[in-house]
Amino acid sequence: MVKKVLFAAFVVFGLVAVPRPALAGCTTTLADCYVSAAKIDSFWYRWAAGLDCELEFTECVRIQLIGR
């Protein structure tokens, strides 16, 4: 129970610490990517597309915060 609370607090702190303008474009792109992934019929291809969306989101946030 304590581990879950600490993990949730860490995630919330991470989201608060990231500047909002850096996430604005990345979050919109992530949402569009999820919509595209949800349209895929095969469960495994849809799952893989969702993982790809998250990897692209992570890369976008990294580029916005750190640069290339």
Protein Blocks (a to p, Z undefined) as FASTA:
>chain_A
ZZmmmmmmmmmmmmmmpcfklmmmmmmmmmmmmmmmmmpmblklmmmmmmmmmmmmmmmm
mmmmnoZZ
